[in-house]
Amino acid sequence: MYTEIPSFELSLDEFEEYALARLKVLRKIEELKTRNTPPEAFRTALTTALKTHLSNPKIDTASHYILRAAYCRSEDLRRWFLAQECKLFSFRLESCKNIREFMNKNDIELERVDKAEKERLRPQLLSVPGSPSPLEFNGTEYYRVPYLEALRLVGNRECYLEKGMAYIPLAKIISIVEAKYRAMLSKSLALAGNSIDNATAEEHSRIGPLLKSMNSQYTGPSHLSAVENGEALTAATVDASVRSMPLCMAQLHAGLKRDHKIKHQGRLQFGLFLKGAGMTMEEHTMFFQKEFTKIMTGEQFQKQYGYNIRHMHGKEGKRASYTPYNCMKIVMGSPPGGGEYHGCPYKHYDDENLSALLGKLKIGGVAERESIMKLKREGNPNLACTRHFEIMHPNAGSVDGVSLEGVGNHPNAWFTASKKYYEAKEGGGVASSPTSSKEIEVMAE
């Protein structure tokens, strides 16, 4: 239950490597939940991920505490980390062969019901749905806990209540242990959140930046191989590809078409997305110049914006080739201000404007749009975006050549999956809908 902080030393490379290993597992959990993966397939996929990334106890322990420090900094981060870690804990606990031994090892003390009291309550305990059979009753251990610690079992009528205490057989005690773990982890995250800045102040130049950027680290494919696969975007094909863009990028495209320019954060987010879709520096420059020069001269464009485009492609400055933004980086980034179009609509738009936008774009029917809004209101922008994809690409998972890996976690993963979907459905043709000028204007309103 991660109650003892490890004392071994790690190099900075190991620090980051261990953290990313766990992050891959937690994001796999989120992905499996998002897709409503059947239980057996869920177990298989998560077991594989654990064996691949967290089979080493040292990595498992260290990575938990590193991510605990990285994800304690805000309510959104704490909520996400708590949800995935509790699911991981639950999965491991269900696989545990000896719950009693686990409880003893982790100093989990629960009041055991003695033999006399168990006999007194025999009729009531046996009447509970899912209780042991009469033949198994004598050999079954029962525990009693305050009913507030067993609300899930109480709600499902899976335990007997008497005088504010819930009587629970050992086989169902897992939910109580899970609740204790959740409470412990939630409390520790809140406490850490109050002191993390001070704790990392002395290490600011080394550990601090790693922790602050951990949640925005991308653990999937780089999405920079589109050129090799013959799928590169060009200045001439961007408009015809809008229907395959996630909402965040479609809004940036619409804003560019309406204003004939986008501000710095938008140029970075949209420009790197286009680069990830295979657009070359030359095509990138041509595409932006075509729009920007509707309100300025070509010379002004080159002077004000040409350097930034070359910098994105590693031709200026440090000559580093920058990678496209993943969803976590976009979600946790600064929200758009007036005249800006960057960010994540499912995170940064208010409910009224987002609902109106989905209606204008005719994203599914009323019930389907409400399913997106429900996820958005619950603070799950990645799941809302994934639901959007599912509505617009029915049965995409069963279409040959379409990989859903990363959809909802990276805009370029969405784009690639959508392009493959339409190619398979339409035999490679590029339809004009929904990229007419009328619909582009609707998106920019």
Disulfide bonds with the S-S distance in Angstrom:
none
